[in-house]
Amino acid sequence: MPTDPQMPELDALFAAARELSADDWGAPERFLRGHRARAAQARRRQAGWLSALLASAAVVAGLSVLRPASPDLPSSAAYEAYQGALGDGW
């Protein structure tokens, strides 16, 4: 097998990659801290949309309760409207 002049450098590089450093030991904690922060931000954003939706529903319900009631027509008025439109004996 021919010898490559870069082979000792690659061996040293691979050996260093296999050794754990202080940054490697702290990586899971940094990942979990960032993940928890992103999850909390997503929950706050979702709660904001939910509260806006509930507020909109409350406004619509309040407006429907406060609007003036339409006068009810007697049933004879409906009968007269049908008779006028379709003729007698419909």
N, CA, C and O atoms as CSV, one atom per row, in Angstrom:
chain,resi,resn,atom,element,x,y,z
A,1,MET,N,N,0.837,-1.153,0.000
A,1,MET,CA,C,0.000,0.000,0.000
A,1,MET,C,C,0.903,1.243,0.000
A,1,MET,O,O,1.835,1.332,0.799
A,2,PRO,N,N,0.625,2.204,-0.899
A,2,PRO,CA,C,1.488,3.381,-0.933
A,2,PRO,C,C,1.243,4.260,0.281
A,2,PRO,O,O,0.126,4.331,0.793
A,3,THR,N,N,2.270,4.913,0.729
A,3,THR,CA,C,2.144,5.783,1.895
A,3,THR,C,C,1.764,7.184,1.439
A,3,THR,O,O,2.297,7.709,0.462
A,4,ASP,N,N,0.860,7.755,2.150
A,4,ASP,CA,C,0.380,9.103,1.851
A,4,ASP,C,C,1.029,10.056,2.852
A,4,ASP,O,O,1.029,9.770,4.049
A,5,PRO,N,N,1.582,11.184,2.393
A,5,PRO,CA,C,2.231,12.085,3.350
A,5,PRO,C,C,1.243,12.737,4.324
A,5,PRO,O,O,1.653,13.219,5.380
A,6,GLN,N,N,-0.037,12.760,3.986
A,6,GLN,CA,C,-1.026,13.383,4.877
A,6,GLN,C,C,-1.617,12.392,5.876
A,6,GLN,O,O,-2.407,12.789,6.732
A,7,MET,N,N,-1.258,11.129,5.789
A,7,MET,CA,C,-1.835,10.102,6.643
A,7,MET,C,C,-1.620,10.380,8.126
A,7,MET,O,O,-2.583,10.235,8.879
A,8,PRO,N,N,-0.458,10.760,8.606
A,8,PRO,CA,C,-0.315,11.044,10.052
A,8,PRO,C,C,-1.193,12.214,10.495
A,8,PRO,O,O,-1.696,12.214,11.618
A,9,GLU,N,N,-1.382,13.205,9.631
A,9,GLU,CA,C,-2.232,14.325,9.990
A,9,GLU,C,C,-3.698,13.886,10.120
A,9,GLU,O,O,-4.416,14.313,11.025
A,10,LEU,N,N,-4.116,13.024,9.189
A,10,LEU,CA,C,-5.493,12.515,9.261
A,10,LEU,C,C,-5.690,11.654,10.494
A,10,LEU,O,O,-6.727,11.736,11.152
A,11,ASP,N,N,-4.694,10.823,10.814
A,11,ASP,CA,C,-4.798,9.994,12.020
A,11,ASP,C,C,-4.911,10.864,13.263
A,11,ASP,O,O,-5.695,10.563,14.163
A,12,ALA,N,N,-4.139,11.933,13.320
A,12,ALA,CA,C,-4.208,12.832,14.480
A,12,ALA,C,C,-5.560,13.540,14.528
A,12,ALA,O,O,-6.126,13.738,15.603
A,13,LEU,N,N,-6.070,13.918,13.363
A,13,LEU,CA,C,-7.374,14.576,13.305
A,13,LEU,C,C,-8.478,13.645,13.784
A,13,LEU,O,O,-9.334,14.053,14.570
A,14,PHE,N,N,-8.467,12.393,13.317
A,14,PHE,CA,C,-9.485,11.428,13.749
A,14,PHE,C,C,-9.359,11.107,15.230
A,14,PHE,O,O,-10.372,10.929,15.906
A,15,ALA,N,N,-8.153,11.029,15.744
A,15,ALA,CA,C,-7.953,10.766,17.172
A,15,ALA,C,C,-8.500,11.927,17.998
A,15,ALA,O,O,-9.102,11.707,19.049
A,16,ALA,N,N,-8.298,13.150,17.537
A,16,ALA,CA,C,-8.811,14.311,18.271
A,16,ALA,C,C,-10.337,14.358,18.201
A,16,ALA,O,O,-10.986,14.798,19.150
A,17,ALA,N,N,-10.906,13.914,17.099
A,17,ALA,CA,C,-12.365,13.915,16.968
A,17,ALA,C,C,-13.007,12.902,17.899
A,17,ALA,O,O,-14.145,13.095,18.326
A,18,ARG,N,N,-12.303,11.832,18.220
A,18,ARG,CA,C,-12.864,10.814,19.102
A,18,ARG,C,C,-12.806,11.224,20.571
A,18,ARG,O,O,-13.566,10.698,21.385
A,19,GLU,N,N,-11.914,12.159,20.924
A,19,GLU,CA,C,-11.781,12.591,22.318
A,19,GLU,C,C,-12.840,13.648,22.620
A,19,GLU,O,O,-13.020,14.593,21.853
A,20,LEU,N,N,-13.537,13.483,23.738
A,20,LEU,CA,C,-14.559,14.445,24.148
A,20,LEU,C,C,-13.910,15.639,24.833
A,20,LEU,O,O,-13.003,15.492,25.652
A,21,SER,N,N,-14.395,16.822,24.479
A,21,SER,CA,C,-13.876,18.040,25.096
A,21,SER,C,C,-14.944,18.615,26.035
A,21,SER,O,O,-16.034,18.059,26.169
A,22,ALA,N,N,-14.611,19.732,26.676
A,22,ALA,CA,C,-15.577,20.382,27.581
A,22,ALA,C,C,-16.787,20.873,26.795
A,22,ALA,O,O,-17.904,20.840,27.310
A,23,ASP,N,N,-16.589,21.327,25.561
A,23,ASP,CA,C,-17.718,21.757,24.725
A,23,ASP,C,C,-18.653,20.594,24.421
A,23,ASP,O,O,-19.869,20.774,24.353
A,24,ASP,N,N,-18.088,19.400,24.238
A,24,ASP,CA,C,-18.925,18.234,23.958
A,24,ASP,C,C,-19.786,17.865,25.160
A,24,ASP,O,O,-20.931,17.445,24.994
A,25,TRP,N,N,-19.252,18.014,26.364
A,25,TRP,CA,C,-20.016,17.667,27.551
A,25,TRP,C,C,-21.142,18.667,27.796
A,25,TRP,O,O,-22.169,18.297,28.364
A,26,GLY,N,N,-20.979,19.906,27.389
A,26,GLY,CA,C,-22.005,20.916,27.606
A,26,GLY,C,C,-23.026,21.011,26.486
A,26,GLY,O,O,-24.021,21.723,26.619
A,27,ALA,N,N,-22.799,20.308,25.390
A,27,ALA,CA,C,-23.696,20.406,24.228
A,27,ALA,C,C,-25.130,19.976,24.542
A,27,ALA,O,O,-26.058,20.675,24.134
A,28,PRO,N,N,-25.358,18.866,25.243
A,28,PRO,CA,C,-26.758,18.493,25.524
A,28,PRO,C,C,-27.500,19.546,26.350
A,28,PRO,O,O,-28.677,19.815,26.113
A,29,GLU,N,N,-26.800,20.134,27.318
A,29,GLU,CA,C,-27.443,21.162,28.143
A,29,GLU,C,C,-27.787,22.392,27.304
A,29,GLU,O,O,-28.865,22.965,27.462
A,30,ARG,N,N,-26.880,22.801,26.415
A,30,ARG,CA,C,-27.159,23.959,25.561
A,30,ARG,C,C,-28.324,23.665,24.626
A,30,ARG,O,O,-29.176,24.525,24.402
A,31,PHE,N,N,-28.363,22.447,24.076
A,31,PHE,CA,C,-29.461,22.087,23.180
A,31,PHE,C,C,-30.796,22.103,23.924
A,31,PHE,O,O,-31.774,22.673,23.441
A,32,LEU,N,N,-30.832,21.472,25.103
A,32,LEU,CA,C,-32.088,21.415,25.863
A,32,LEU,C,C,-32.533,22.801,26.320
A,32,LEU,O,O,-33.731,23.084,26.333
A,33,ARG,N,N,-31.598,23.670,26.694
A,33,ARG,CA,C,-31.950,25.023,27.106
A,33,ARG,C,C,-32.577,25.780,25.932
A,33,ARG,O,O,-33.585,26.464,26.112
A,34,GLY,N,N,-32.001,25.669,24.742
A,34,GLY,CA,C,-32.569,26.319,23.567
A,34,GLY,C,C,-33.906,25.720,23.166
A,34,GLY,O,O,-34.826,26.437,22.772
A,35,HIS,N,N,-34.009,24.395,23.270
A,35,HIS,CA,C,-35.265,23.719,22.916
A,35,HIS,C,C,-36.392,24.149,23.856
A,35,HIS,O,O,-37.510,24.407,23.411
A,36,ARG,N,N,-36.101,24.223,25.133
A,36,ARG,CA,C,-37.127,24.640,26.097
A,36,ARG,C,C,-37.539,26.091,25.864
A,36,ARG,O,O,-38.714,26.433,25.999
A,37,ALA,N,N,-36.583,26.940,25.517
A,37,ALA,CA,C,-36.909,28.350,25.257
A,37,ALA,C,C,-37.798,28.467,24.015
A,37,ALA,O,O,-38.755,29.241,24.012
A,38,ARG,N,N,-37.490,27.705,22.964
A,38,ARG,CA,C,-38.325,27.744,21.754
A,38,ARG,C,C,-39.713,27.189,22.029
A,38,ARG,O,O,-40.698,27.717,21.515
A,39,ALA,N,N,-39.809,26.138,22.829
A,39,ALA,CA,C,-41.117,25.560,23.157
A,39,ALA,C,C,-41.953,26.537,23.988
A,39,ALA,O,O,-43.160,26.657,23.776
A,40,ALA,N,N,-41.322,27.229,24.925
A,40,ALA,CA,C,-42.054,28.215,25.745
A,40,ALA,C,C,-42.529,29.370,24.879
A,40,ALA,O,O,-43.641,29.865,25.065
A,41,GLN,N,N,-41.709,29.803,23.944
A,41,GLN,CA,C,-42.108,30.892,23.053
A,41,GLN,C,C,-43.279,30.458,22.177
A,41,GLN,O,O,-44.192,31.248,21.936
A,42,ALA,N,N,-43.268,29.220,21.701
A,42,ALA,CA,C,-44.376,28.721,20.881
A,42,ALA,C,C,-45.666,28.653,21.698
A,42,ALA,O,O,-46.740,28.958,21.180
A,43,ARG,N,N,-45.570,28.255,22.968
A,43,ARG,CA,C,-46.767,28.198,23.824
A,43,ARG,C,C,-47.328,29.596,24.058
A,43,ARG,O,O,-48.544,29.788,24.040
A,44,ARG,N,N,-46.444,30.580,24.280
A,44,ARG,CA,C,-46.914,31.949,24.484
A,44,ARG,C,C,-47.588,32.487,23.225
A,44,ARG,O,O,-48.606,33.174,23.305
A,45,ARG,N,N,-47.018,32.172,22.068
A,45,ARG,CA,C,-47.604,32.639,20.816
A,45,ARG,C,C,-48.963,31.974,20.597
A,45,ARG,O,O,-49.901,32.631,20.147
A,46,GLN,N,N,-49.081,30.693,20.907
A,46,GLN,CA,C,-50.354,29.986,20.748
A,46,GLN,C,C,-51.391,30.539,21.727
A,46,GLN,O,O,-52.561,30.676,21.370
A,47,ALA,N,N,-50.985,30.852,22.939
A,47,ALA,CA,C,-51.913,31.414,23.922
A,47,ALA,C,C,-52.390,32.788,23.465
A,47,ALA,O,O,-53.536,33.158,23.720
A,48,GLY,N,N,-51.538,33.539,22.801
A,48,GLY,CA,C,-51.940,34.848,22.295
A,48,GLY,C,C,-53.026,34.731,21.250
A,48,GLY,O,O,-53.993,35.493,21.269
A,49,TRP,N,N,-52.881,33.784,20.338
A,49,TRP,CA,C,-53.912,33.581,19.313
A,49,TRP,C,C,-55.212,33.110,19.949
A,49,TRP,O,O,-56.293,33.537,19.543
A,50,LEU,N,N,-55.116,32.243,20.930
A,50,LEU,CA,C,-56.313,31.734,21.581
A,50,LEU,C,C,-57.052,32.854,22.308
A,50,LEU,O,O,-58.278,32.938,22.240
A,51,SER,N,N,-56.315,33.704,22.995
A,51,SER,CA,C,-56.984,34.797,23.706
A,51,SER,C,C,-57.604,35.791,22.721
A,51,SER,O,O,-58.677,36.330,22.992
A,52,ALA,N,N,-56.955,36.040,21.592
A,52,ALA,CA,C,-57.535,36.938,20.582
A,52,ALA,C,C,-58.803,36.328,19.988
A,52,ALA,O,O,-59.774,37.039,19.729
A,53,LEU,N,N,-58.794,35.033,19.777
A,53,LEU,CA,C,-59.977,34.360,19.245
A,53,LEU,C,C,-61.135,34.415,20.238
A,53,LEU,O,O,-62.274,34.669,19.847
A,54,LEU,N,N,-60.853,34.182,21.505
A,54,LEU,CA,C,-61.900,34.244,22.523
A,54,LEU,C,C,-62.438,35.669,22.676
A,54,LEU,O,O,-63.636,35.860,22.883
A,55,ALA,N,N,-61.563,36.659,22.577
A,55,ALA,CA,C,-62.014,38.050,22.674
A,55,ALA,C,C,-62.919,38.395,21.495
A,55,ALA,O,O,-63.925,39.083,21.668
A,56,SER,N,N,-62.570,37.924,20.302
A,56,SER,CA,C,-63.409,38.177,19.129
A,56,SER,C,C,-64.771,37.513,19.282
A,56,SER,O,O,-65.797,38.102,18.939
A,57,ALA,N,N,-64.779,36.290,19.797
A,57,ALA,CA,C,-66.047,35.591,20.004
A,57,ALA,C,C,-66.908,36.338,21.031
A,57,ALA,O,O,-68.128,36.411,20.882
A,58,ALA,N,N,-66.284,36.881,22.053
A,58,ALA,CA,C,-67.037,37.627,23.061
A,58,ALA,C,C,-67.638,38.904,22.468
A,58,ALA,O,O,-68.761,39.277,22.806
A,59,VAL,N,N,-66.900,39.563,21.597
A,59,VAL,CA,C,-67.427,40.775,20.961
A,59,VAL,C,C,-68.623,40.441,20.085
A,59,VAL,O,O,-69.642,41.131,20.127
A,60,VAL,N,N,-68.501,39.379,19.289
A,60,VAL,CA,C,-69.610,38.978,18.416
A,60,VAL,C,C,-70.828,38.585,19.247
A,60,VAL,O,O,-71.949,38.969,18.916
A,61,ALA,N,N,-70.623,37.832,20.313
A,61,ALA,CA,C,-71.744,37.438,21.170
A,61,ALA,C,C,-72.379,38.656,21.834
A,61,ALA,O,O,-73.603,38.732,21.943
A,62,GLY,N,N,-71.568,39.599,22.275
A,62,GLY,CA,C,-72.102,40.803,22.900
A,62,GLY,C,C,-72.904,41.643,21.924
A,62,GLY,O,O,-73.954,42.177,22.280
A,63,LEU,N,N,-72.415,41.764,20.691
A,63,LEU,CA,C,-73.153,42.536,19.694
A,63,LEU,C,C,-74.467,41.865,19.321
A,63,LEU,O,O,-75.464,42.544,19.075
A,64,SER,N,N,-74.474,40.536,19.277
A,64,SER,CA,C,-75.723,39.850,18.927
A,64,SER,C,C,-76.754,39.960,20.053
A,64,SER,O,O,-77.955,39.943,19.784
A,65,VAL,N,N,-76.314,40.071,21.287
A,65,VAL,CA,C,-77.252,40.208,22.406
A,65,VAL,C,C,-77.781,41.634,22.492
A,65,VAL,O,O,-78.944,41.844,22.835
A,66,LEU,N,N,-76.940,42.609,22.184
A,66,LEU,CA,C,-77.321,44.011,22.351
A,66,LEU,C,C,-78.095,44.589,21.172
A,66,LEU,O,O,-78.674,45.668,21.299
A,67,ARG,N,N,-78.123,43.914,20.047
A,67,ARG,CA,C,-78.838,44.468,18.891
A,67,ARG,C,C,-80.333,44.439,19.163
A,67,ARG,O,O,-80.819,43.560,19.875
A,68,PRO,N,N,-81.065,45.391,18.602
A,68,PRO,CA,C,-82.509,45.414,18.863
A,68,PRO,C,C,-83.187,44.216,18.198
A,68,PRO,O,O,-82.802,43.770,17.117
A,69,ALA,N,N,-84.201,43.722,18.882
A,69,ALA,CA,C,-84.929,42.567,18.360
A,69,ALA,C,C,-85.829,43.004,17.210
A,69,ALA,O,O,-86.438,44.073,17.251
A,70,SER,N,N,-85.903,42.167,16.194
A,70,SER,CA,C,-86.792,42.486,15.076
A,70,SER,C,C,-88.226,42.141,15.476
A,70,SER,O,O,-88.452,41.156,16.179
A,71,PRO,N,N,-89.165,42.921,15.046
A,71,PRO,CA,C,-90.553,42.633,15.436
A,71,PRO,C,C,-91.031,41.340,14.772
A,71,PRO,O,O,-90.799,41.104,13.586
A,72,ASP,N,N,-91.691,40.530,15.556
A,72,ASP,CA,C,-92.229,39.277,15.021
A,72,ASP,C,C,-93.505,39.564,14.243
A,72,ASP,O,O,-94.370,40.310,14.703
A,73,LEU,N,N,-93.614,38.978,13.085
A,73,LEU,CA,C,-94.830,39.126,12.283
A,73,LEU,C,C,-95.848,38.083,12.705
A,73,LEU,O,O,-95.472,36.948,12.999
A,74,PRO,N,N,-97.076,38.422,12.742
A,74,PRO,CA,C,-98.085,37.408,13.064
A,74,PRO,C,C,-98.164,36.385,11.927
A,74,PRO,O,O,-97.810,36.669,10.783
A,75,SER,N,N,-98.627,35.221,12.270
A,75,SER,CA,C,-98.688,34.156,11.266
A,75,SER,C,C,-99.641,34.499,10.136
A,75,SER,O,O,-99.480,33.998,9.023
A,76,SER,N,N,-100.620,35.333,10.395
A,76,SER,CA,C,-101.549,35.702,9.328
A,76,SER,C,C,-100.849,36.557,8.273
A,76,SER,O,O,-101.226,36.519,7.102
A,77,ALA,N,N,-99.839,37.326,8.670
A,77,ALA,CA,C,-99.088,38.124,7.713
A,77,ALA,C,C,-98.296,37.218,6.775
A,77,ALA,O,O,-98.190,37.497,5.581
A,78,ALA,N,N,-97.742,36.136,7.314
A,78,ALA,CA,C,-97.021,35.195,6.467
A,78,ALA,C,C,-97.990,34.513,5.498
A,78,ALA,O,O,-97.656,34.288,4.335
A,79,TYR,N,N,-99.172,34.191,5.974
A,79,TYR,CA,C,-100.173,33.550,5.125
A,79,TYR,C,C,-100.599,34.498,4.002
A,79,TYR,O,O,-100.770,34.078,2.857
A,80,GLU,N,N,-100.765,35.755,4.331
A,80,GLU,CA,C,-101.139,36.737,3.314
A,80,GLU,C,C,-100.030,36.920,2.282
A,80,GLU,O,O,-100.307,37.125,1.100
A,81,ALA,N,N,-98.777,36.847,2.726
A,81,ALA,CA,C,-97.661,36.975,1.782
A,81,ALA,C,C,-97.645,35.803,0.814
A,81,ALA,O,O,-97.414,35.994,-0.380
A,82,TYR,N,N,-97.887,34.588,1.309
A,82,TYR,CA,C,-97.936,33.422,0.420
A,82,TYR,C,C,-99.110,33.539,-0.559
A,82,TYR,O,O,-98.971,33.243,-1.746
A,83,GLN,N,N,-100.237,33.963,-0.059
A,83,GLN,CA,C,-101.417,34.100,-0.928
A,83,GLN,C,C,-101.179,35.139,-2.013
A,83,GLN,O,O,-101.587,34.954,-3.160
A,84,GLY,N,N,-100.512,36.240,-1.643
A,84,GLY,CA,C,-100.244,37.282,-2.616
A,84,GLY,C,C,-99.269,36.814,-3.680
A,84,GLY,O,O,-99.382,37.206,-4.841
A,85,ALA,N,N,-98.315,35.984,-3.297
A,85,ALA,CA,C,-97.297,35.544,-4.229
A,85,ALA,C,C,-97.759,34.374,-5.086
A,85,ALA,O,O,-97.458,34.332,-6.279
A,86,LEU,N,N,-98.476,33.433,-4.509
A,86,LEU,CA,C,-98.842,32.223,-5.227
A,86,LEU,C,C,-100.315,32.168,-5.625
A,86,LEU,O,O,-100.714,31.303,-6.404
A,87,GLY,N,N,-101.087,33.042,-5.119
A,87,GLY,CA,C,-102.509,33.018,-5.450
A,87,GLY,C,C,-103.283,32.186,-4.454
A,87,GLY,O,O,-102.699,31.574,-3.559
A,88,ASP,N,N,-104.610,32.161,-4.607
A,88,ASP,CA,C,-105.444,31.401,-3.690
A,88,ASP,C,C,-105.281,29.915,-3.933
A,88,ASP,O,O,-105.062,29.471,-5.060
A,89,GLY,N,N,-105.392,29.148,-2.843
A,89,GLY,CA,C,-105.368,27.688,-2.931
A,89,GLY,C,C,-103.969,27.111,-3.176
A,89,GLY,O,O,-103.846,26.073,-3.827
A,90,TRP,N,N,-102.994,27.711,-2.709
A,90,TRP,CA,C,-101.640,27.207,-2.921
A,90,TRP,C,C,-101.452,25.974,-2.116
A,90,TRP,O,O,-100.376,25.377,-2.144
